[in-house]
């Protein structure tokens, strides 16, 4: 009589599973395209740290993803302002939105879909890109608000050599 497993179902004997005497087969017979049994396949991927919902599960979807919607909404506003011929103001808004995303990722335990990678990588990525965009927005010509003298020297060096 076959043994029973934890669910109360009868376990098949090695012969019923298709194993010969003294050896167990792991894959069905076939060529190079052998597929492992379903129990060995990956069922899910791990969520990033902080990738849980930012609001309770019974809240509507926009409320659950408010950190991501805040960052994306500010970026969209910055793009709209840029399209309306206020390039410096629009790019500043975009850069500040990314810096705000880094701050949200740092302060909040659950930020929903704003969490893409590990907390450190998300903060470093959002922070670096936001800082670069803000600095570039401050250096936009004409009449830059931020002047870095060594950039002029680098430009002259690359164009004259």
Secondary structure as UniProt FT lines:
FT   TURN            6..7
FT   HELIX           14..17
FT   TURN            21..22
FT   TURN            32..33
FT   HELIX           38..40
FT   TURN            49..50
FT   TURN            57..58
FT   HELIX           61..64
FT   HELIX           66..83
FT   TURN            84..85
FT   HELIX           87..107
FT   HELIX           112..114
FT   HELIX           119..138
FT   HELIX           149..160
//
